[in-house]
């Protein structure tokens, strides 16, 4: 069965998740410690308040969409059982982000910063997964290939180490950046192998070339940032915001490689 409303919820939730990630990244990258060890923002107050307002509004919208998706799925549970996975991830990610939200201001706990970024990325991928899955008319789908899950986990590890590198850099610790670079190599190998396999199967998806281009661009920018003595705000933000695009493309690649996509897509 084709669920238009769940497609719209997934697409809208993805937009809100990108807004949350963008606002969070901007606020984190523009926060520094003063001589007394207190956190201060280098953003003009108007822009800082606007970013925080956007974050709050987007987070509120995510909560409403998560509840809406659960209610819709429960009402039509006989035809939406195959969508329980992405909806469950939407709900879990929303709850986790809500729980760690009060611990985020100040950026003193690096683990909270990492969890915030990882949770936001999981939320985005879950909403897009919902959108992609609801776009298929068939109600029975084959499970995702195990290797595909390994590639997704490797991508998640790359995102997590990137958040850790940013969080520890605020305290003058640089070695997590090397771990982040190493995870990129592993991620490119696994995701690249997955993409090549899908091309071999002639999966009708335009994701492979764009995914490769985005990885190359992000890797190039990341290397440029590591070679800089001082942090470049614009370049850092651009580098960080490529990750949501990569996440969306990876989810699309995994979903559209299934046989039922070509049989039941709209």
Order of alpha helices (4+ residues) and beta strands (2+ residues): alpha-beta-beta-alpha-alpha-alpha-alpha-alpha-alpha-alpha-alpha
